Amino acid sequence: MIGVSGVRARLQRGRIAVVVVAADASPRTRDKVERLARACGVPVLAGPVAERLGAQLGRAPVQTVGTEDRALARGLMRISEE
């Protein structure tokens, strides 16, 4: 799921396995997404700046991304620990 609204909606439904927040996301975005993710027990990873995150997804700048794929989530978390 791409974007703040979509990520928040999927978090509320319990469908997100991990959230990536752009390094330059606004404080309001961070607060809204990170607080909900943590309340749902979903890990939050620091990502690249929004422009780069979006470009990697073939999109305009993106502040938040979430995945439902558990295997992908584990891989992202492993990479973020390195």
C-alpha positions in Angstrom: 0.0 0.0 0.0 1.3 3.4 -0.9 0.5 6.7 0.8 -0.6 7.9 4.2 -4.3 7.3 3.8 -3.9 3.8 2.3 -1.4 2.7 4.9 -3.5 4.0 7.8 -6.6 2.3 6.4 -4.8 -1.0 6.0 -3.3 -0.7 9.5 -6.7 -0.2 10.9 -7.8 -3.5 9.2 -4.8 -5.3 10.5 -3.5 -6.0 7.1 0.0 -4.4 7.1 3.1 -6.3 8.2 5.6 -3.4 8.1 5.6 0.3 7.4 8.3 2.4 5.8 8.3 6.1 6.5 10.3 8.5 4.3 13.2 10.2 6.1 11.8 13.6 5.2 8.1 12.8 6.1 6.4 15.7 7.9 6.1 15.5 11.7 2.3 15.2 11.3 2.6 12.3 8.9 5.1 10.6 11.2 2.9 11.0 14.2 -0.3 9.8 12.5 1.3 6.7 10.9 3.9 5.7 13.5 1.5 6.0 16.5 -1.2 3.8 14.7 1.4 1.3 13.5 2.9 0.9 17.0 -0.6 0.6 18.5 -1.2 -2.2 16.0 2.1 -3.9 16.8 3.5 -3.2 13.3 7.2 -2.3 12.9 8.1 1.0 11.4 11.2 1.4 9.4 13.0 4.6 8.4 13.2 4.8 4.6 15.0 7.1 2.2 13.6 10.6 1.3 10.2 10.7 -0.2 11.4 11.5 -3.7 13.7 8.4 -3.7 11.1 6.2 -2.1 8.6 7.2 -4.7 11.1 6.8 -7.6 11.9 3.2 -6.4 8.2 2.5 -6.7 7.8 4.3 -10.1 5.7 7.0 -8.4 5.9 10.7 -7.4 7.4 11.3 -3.9 5.9 9.0 -1.3 5.9 9.6 2.4 4.7 6.1 3.6 4.6 2.6 2.2 3.2 -0.5 3.8 3.3 -4.1 2.8 1.0 -7.0 3.6 3.5 -9.6 2.5 5.1 -11.1 5.7 8.1 -12.5 3.9 8.9 -9.1 2.3 8.4 -7.5 5.7 10.9 -9.8 7.3 13.4 -9.1 4.5 13.0 -5.3 4.9 13.5 -5.6 8.6 16.6 -7.7 8.1 18.1 -5.2 5.7 17.3 -2.3 8.0 19.3 -4.0 10.8 22.4 -4.2 8.6 
